[in-house]
Amino acid sequence: MFNNVKRFLTVSIRNRENCLIRLTRKNVLSVKFQPCANTWCLGDVVYKRFYCHVTTNESNPTSTDLKNQQLKLYKQKLDEFLSNPENKKRFQLLELEVDVLRHNALKVPNHIEPKDWLNLLKSTKSGRRKYLEFLWRNEKTTENKKARKEAKQVERLAKIEAEKQIEDNGEIKYGLLHNTIFMRIYDTTINHFYNSKLIQAMMFEPKIVFDCSYENDMRQREIHNCAKQMALAFAINRAHVDPMALYFCNFNNNGLLKQHLHQNIPTLLNDDFPVVIEPKSYLDIFSKNELVYLTPHCRTNLIDYDPNTVYIIGAFVDKSVSLPLSMAKAKREGIRMARFPIDRYLTWGSSSSKNLTLDQSLRIILDLRHTGNWTEALKNVPVRKLKSAREYMLQQKLQKSMSLNTPETQEPEVPAMNFTFQSRKLN
């Protein structure tokens, strides 16, 4: 029985891998699936838990190579910036400020990269303090992870040495690296399985578009957050039961958004990456009649999910002021607009904004398509934005403030004693 089950799993996984390889070799997808392989950005982070792994070959450099080239690129930018004598003087003053903060035992990292120096030169005094503390926290986190990894390595080696010293009595050993009834499935096999699902979704499933044309309307930090949300949206769609075909339209090949996105997903520019990355507009790919722009600023609610409609999500992150840029663009291009019927199904908090992140919006669309129920789909809205959570937080704050303001149990008053010279003389 066990041998049959094991044989079935092995054959099914091989079929999935063969299907993926066959689809990519035969080039079943259109030319739009092929990203620009000649212009690739630099990255230094690999999220192995959610995204595809990097394969080592000449056309696809590893994350270490990307990191080294990124350091070299930022070093050249810093040298160009310091070629101006006034900028060099500012840089020397900034180095002196950092040394003074480090001497005062404040939260300042020991090593600062050229990329971070460029960001510090553009920031204000308060912004520099916050950014230095952010770099210090990242440095300490890296050091702690390295220490834990080394401790686990020492523990593992000690365990192996202890097992070697145990005499072999001829009994069967069970556990990791020994006999087991389970078949180990590696991360690469899981990645092939998920990627094959996405490639089939690109050919047969409905499509959803991320509009990446708002890069000039965002600051550097907002572009970084937008790239993180897009990477997380790709991971959510990849792991969903019923994934959709993702399109990144109006994608600037030389922009900062591509650089941060490639930093989060090192396999972004591979030929078999299961997302359509297009520098062209969605109007050049789809007809205008089948497009619907999802924006929270319009007045038309989205009633039901239509599989024949291509929904557009604006890849825009605004931390400070919520501007109706997506609605203005949809009106300018003559595209239909819709918003999620949040007010009909949820009681919104008074001081919370109705803007959702890109991954939350994609979750809602995926669950609405899969279940057809708005109540289930809107469970992806964060609870902190709802009225009940806001009232509970307010009650907790009131109770905390009242407990701080109430006087503690007063101790019995001690009669005042006269320690004058006259009192000591009478006693």
C-alpha positions in Angstrom: 0.0 0.0 0.0 2.8 2.4 1.0 4.8 1.7 -2.2 1.7 2.4 -4.4 1.1 5.7 -2.7 4.7 6.7 -2.9 4.8 5.7 -6.6 1.7 7.7 -7.3 3.1 10.9 -5.6 6.4 10.6 -7.4 4.7 10.2 -10.8 2.3 13.1 -10.2 5.1 15.5 -9.2 7.2 14.5 -12.2 4.2 15.1 -14.5 3.8 18.6 -13.0 7.5 19.3 -13.6 7.4 17.9 -17.1 4.3 20.0 -17.8 6.0 23.1 -16.6 9.2 22.5 -18.7 7.2 21.5 -21.8 5.1 24.7 -21.6 8.1 26.9 -21.3 10.1 25.2 -24.0 7.3 25.1 -26.5 6.6 28.8 -25.8 2.8 28.3 -25.7 2.3 31.7 -24.1 2.3 34.8 -26.2 5.3 37.1 -26.6 3.8 39.4 -23.9 4.9 36.7 -21.4 8.5 37.3 -22.1 10.0 40.1 -20.0 12.9 42.2 -21.0 15.8 39.9 -20.1 18.5 42.4 -21.2 17.6 45.1 -18.7 17.6 43.5 -15.2 17.6 45.3 -11.9 19.6 44.6 -8.8 18.4 43.0 -5.6 19.7 41.6 -2.3 16.7 39.9 -0.6 15.4 36.5 -1.4 12.1 35.5 0.2 12.4 31.8 -0.2 9.2 31.2 1.6 6.9 32.8 -0.9 8.7 33.4 -4.1 10.6 31.4 -6.7 14.1 30.3 -6.0 17.1 31.6 -8.0 18.7 29.2 -10.4 22.4 29.7 -10.8 23.4 30.2 -14.5 25.1 32.8 -16.6 21.9 34.6 -17.7 20.3 34.6 -14.2 22.8 35.8 -11.6 22.4 34.8 -8.0 21.3 37.1 -5.2 25.0 37.4 -4.1 26.0 38.6 -7.5 23.1 41.1 -7.6 24.1 42.4 -4.2 27.7 43.0 -5.2 26.7 44.8 -8.4 24.2 46.8 -6.5 26.9 47.9 -4.0 29.1 48.8 -6.9 26.4 50.9 -8.6 25.6 52.9 -5.4 29.3 53.4 -4.8 29.6 55.0 -8.2 26.6 57.2 -7.5 28.1 58.3 -4.2 31.4 59.1 -5.9 29.7 61.1 -8.5 27.8 63.0 -5.8 31.0 63.7 -3.9 32.8 65.0 -7.0 31.2 68.4 -6.2 33.1 70.2 -3.4 30.0 71.5 -1.7 28.5 68.0 -1.6 31.7 66.6 -0.2 31.6 69.2 2.6 28.0 68.2 3.4 29.1 64.6 3.5 31.9 65.3 5.9 29.5 67.2 8.2 27.2 64.2 8.1 30.0 61.8 9.0 30.9 64.0 11.9 27.2 64.1 13.0 27.0 60.3 12.8 30.3 59.9 14.8 29.0 62.2 17.6 25.7 60.2 17.8 27.7 57.0 18.0 30.0 58.5 20.7 26.9 59.4 22.7 25.8 55.7 22.6 22.7 56.4 20.5 21.2 53.9 18.1 23.6 54.2 15.2 24.8 51.3 13.0 28.5 50.4 12.9 28.5 50.1 9.1 26.7 52.3 6.7 26.4 51.4 3.0 26.7 53.9 0.1 22.9 53.6 -0.6 22.2 54.6 3.0 24.6 57.5 2.8 22.7 58.8 -0.2 19.4 58.5 1.6 20.8 60.3 4.7 22.1 63.2 2.6 18.5 63.8 1.3 16.8 63.6 4.7 16.2 66.2 7.4 17.7 66.0 10.9 14.8 64.2 12.4 14.5 61.9 9.4 18.2 61.1 9.7 17.7 60.1 13.4 14.9 57.8 12.4 16.7 56.3 9.5 19.8 55.6 11.5 17.7 53.9 14.2 16.1 51.8 11.4 19.5 50.8 10.1 20.7 50.0 13.7 17.7 47.7 14.2 18.3 45.9 11.0 22.0 45.4 11.9 21.1 44.0 15.3 18.5 41.7 13.7 21.1 40.3 11.3 23.6 39.8 14.1 21.1 38.0 16.2 20.1 35.7 13.3 23.7 34.9 12.6 24.3 34.1 16.3 21.2 31.8 16.4 22.3 30.1 13.2 25.8 29.4 14.6 24.3 28.1 17.9 22.1 25.7 16.0 25.0 24.6 13.9 27.0 23.8 17.0 24.1 22.0 18.6 23.5 19.9 15.4 27.2 18.9 15.2 27.2 18.0 18.9 24.1 15.9 18.4 25.7 14.1 15.5 28.9 13.4 17.5 26.7 12.1 20.4 24.9 9.7 18.0 28.2 8.4 16.6 29.4 7.5 20.1 26.3 5.4 20.7 27.0 1.7 20.0 25.2 0.2 17.1 23.0 -2.6 18.5 21.6 -3.6 15.1 18.1 -2.0 15.7 16.4 0.1 13.0 16.7 3.9 13.6 13.8 6.2 12.7 13.8 9.9 12.2 15.5 12.6 10.1 18.4 11.2 8.1 17.4 7.7 9.1 14.6 5.3 8.0 11.2 7.0 7.5 7.8 6.1 6.0 7.4 9.7 4.6 8.7 11.1 1.3 10.5 14.4 1.6 9.2 17.1 -0.7 11.8 19.8 -1.4 11.2 23.5 -1.9 12.1 23.4 -5.5 9.4 20.8 -6.1 6.8 23.0 -4.4 7.9 26.0 -6.5 7.5 24.0 -9.7 4.0 23.0 -8.6 2.9 26.5 -7.8 4.5 27.9 -11.0 2.7 25.3 -13.1 -0.6 26.4 -11.6 0.2 30.0 -12.4 1.1 29.2 -16.0 -2.1 27.3 -16.5 -4.0 30.3 -14.9 -2.3 32.6 -17.4 -3.6 30.6 -20.3 -7.2 29.8 -19.1 -8.2 32.0 -16.1 -9.4 35.6 -15.9 -6.9 38.4 -15.7 -6.2 41.1 -13.2 -4.0 44.2 -13.9 -1.7 46.2 -11.6 -1.3 49.7 -13.0 2.4 50.7 -12.3 2.2 54.2 -13.8 2.2 56.1 -10.4 5.9 55.9 -9.8 6.3 59.7 -10.2 3.6 60.4 -7.7 5.2 58.5 -4.9 8.2 59.2 -2.7 11.1 56.7 -2.4 9.7 55.1 0.8 6.3 54.8 -0.7 7.7 53.1 -3.8 9.6 50.7 -1.6 6.3 49.8 0.2 4.5 49.5 -3.1 7.0 47.0 -4.3 6.6 44.9 -1.1 2.8 44.9 -1.5 3.1 43.8 -5.1 5.5 41.0 -4.2 3.1 39.9 -1.4 0.2 40.1 -3.9 2.1 37.8 -6.3 2.7 35.3 -3.4 -1.0 35.4 -2.3 -2.1 34.7 -5.9 0.5 32.0 -6.3 -0.7 30.1 -3.1 -4.4 30.6 -3.7 -6.7 27.7 -4.5 -8.0 29.4 -7.6 -5.3 31.8 -8.9 -5.7 34.4 -11.6 -3.4 35.7 -14.4 -1.4 38.8 -13.2 -0.4 41.6 -15.5 2.0 44.4 -14.5 1.2 47.1 -17.0 2.9 50.5 -17.5 6.0 49.0 -16.0 9.0 51.2 -16.2 12.1 49.0 -17.0 14.5 51.7 -15.6 12.4 52.8 -12.6 12.9 52.5 -8.9 9.8 50.3 -8.6 11.3 47.6 -10.7 14.5 47.8 -8.7 12.7 47.2 -5.4 10.5 44.6 -6.9 13.4 42.7 -8.3 15.0 43.0 -4.9 12.0 41.2 -3.4 11.7 38.7 -6.2 15.0 37.7 -7.8 13.4 35.6 -10.5 11.3 38.5 -11.7 13.1 38.8 -15.1 13.3 35.1 -15.9 11.7 34.0 -19.1 9.5 31.5 -17.3 8.4 33.9 -14.5 4.6 33.4 -14.3 3.6 37.1 -14.5 3.1 39.2 -17.6 5.3 42.3 -17.3 4.5 44.9 -19.9 5.8 48.5 -20.4 2.7 49.1 -22.6 -0.6 50.3 -21.3 -3.5 48.0 -20.6 -5.5 49.9 -23.3 -3.1 48.4 -25.8 -3.6 44.9 -24.5 -7.3 44.7 -23.7 -10.4 46.4 -25.2 -11.8 49.3 -23.2 -15.2 47.7 -22.8 -13.9 44.8 -20.7 -11.9 47.0 -18.3 -13.0 48.2 -14.8 -10.8 50.4 -12.6 -11.1 49.6 -8.9 -10.9 52.9 -7.0 -12.2 53.8 -3.5 -13.1 57.4 -4.6 -15.9 56.6 -7.1 -19.6 56.1 -6.1 -20.4 52.9 -8.1 -20.3 49.7 -6.0 -19.1 46.5 -7.4 -22.1 44.1 -7.1 -20.9 40.8 -8.5 -17.7 39.4 -9.9 -17.7 39.1 -13.7 -15.2 36.6 -15.2 -15.3 38.4 -18.5 -14.1 41.7 -16.9 -10.5 42.6 -16.4 -10.1 44.5 -13.1 -7.4 47.1 -12.7 -5.7 47.9 -9.3 -3.6 51.0 -9.1 -0.2 50.3 -7.8 -0.1 53.4 -5.6 0.8 53.8 -2.0 0.0 57.1 -0.2 0.9 57.4 3.4 0.2 61.1 4.0 -2.7 62.3 1.8 -5.2 60.1 -0.1 -5.4 61.7 -3.6 -8.0 60.4 -6.1 -5.4 59.8 -8.8 -6.8 56.5 -9.9 -10.3 58.0 -10.4 -8.8 60.9 -12.4 -6.9 58.5 -14.6 -10.0 56.3 -15.2 -12.0 59.3 -16.1 -9.3 60.6 -18.4 -9.1 57.3 -20.2 -12.8 56.7 -20.3 -12.8 53.4 -18.3 -15.6 52.2 -16.1 -14.9 52.5 -12.3 -16.1 50.5 -9.3 -15.4 50.2 -5.6 -15.8 47.5 -3.0 -19.2 47.7 -1.2 -17.6 48.1 2.2 -20.3 50.4 3.7 -23.0 47.8 2.9 -21.4 44.9 4.7 -19.1 46.5 7.2 -19.4 49.2 9.8 -16.3 51.4 9.2 -14.4 53.2 12.0 -14.8 57.0 12.2 -11.1 57.8 12.0 -9.8 55.0 9.7 -9.3 55.5 6.0 -11.0 53.2 3.5 -7.8 52.7 1.5 -6.7 49.1 1.3 -3.2 47.7 0.4 -2.6 46.0 -2.9 -2.4 42.5 -1.4 -5.6 43.1 0.6 -7.4 44.2 -2.6 -6.2 41.1 -4.5 -7.3 38.9 -1.6 -10.8 40.3 -1.8 -11.0 39.8 -5.6 -9.7 36.2 -5.3 -12.1 35.2 -2.5 -15.0 36.9 -4.2 -14.3 35.0 -7.4 -13.8 31.7 -5.5 -16.8 32.0 -3.2 -19.1 34.5 -4.8 -19.9 35.9 -1.3 -19.0 39.4 -0.3 -19.2 38.6 3.4 -16.4 36.0 3.0 -14.4 38.2 0.7 -14.5 41.2 3.0 -13.1 39.2 5.8 -9.7 40.2 4.4 -10.3 43.8 5.5 -8.2 44.4 8.7 -10.2 44.4 11.8 -8.5 47.5 13.2 -10.3 49.6 10.6 -13.8 48.6 11.8 -16.0 50.4 14.3 -16.1 47.7 16.9 -12.3 47.5 17.0 -12.0 51.3 17.2 -14.4 51.5 20.1 -12.6 48.7 21.9 -9.3 50.5 21.5 -10.8 53.7 22.8 -12.2 52.0 25.8 -8.8 50.5 26.6 -7.2 53.9 26.3 -9.8 55.5 28.6 -9.4 52.8 31.2 -5.6 53.2 31.1 -5.8 56.9 31.5 -8.3 56.7 34.3 -6.1 54.1 36.1 -3.2 56.5 35.8 -5.2 59.5 37.1 -6.8 57.8 40.1 -4.8 58.4 43.3 -3.3 55.4 44.9 -4.3 54.1 48.4 -3.1 56.8 50.7 -0.9 55.8 53.6 -1.8 57.0 57.1 -0.3 60.5 57.7 2.6 60.7 60.0 2.4 63.6 62.4 4.9 66.3 61.6 7.9 66.4 64.0 9.6 69.6 65.1 13.4 69.2 64.9 14.3 72.6 66.0 16.9 73.3 68.6 14.3 74.4 71.2 12.4 71.0 70.9 15.6 69.0 71.4 16.4 71.1 74.4 13.0 70.5 76.0 13.2 66.8 75.5 
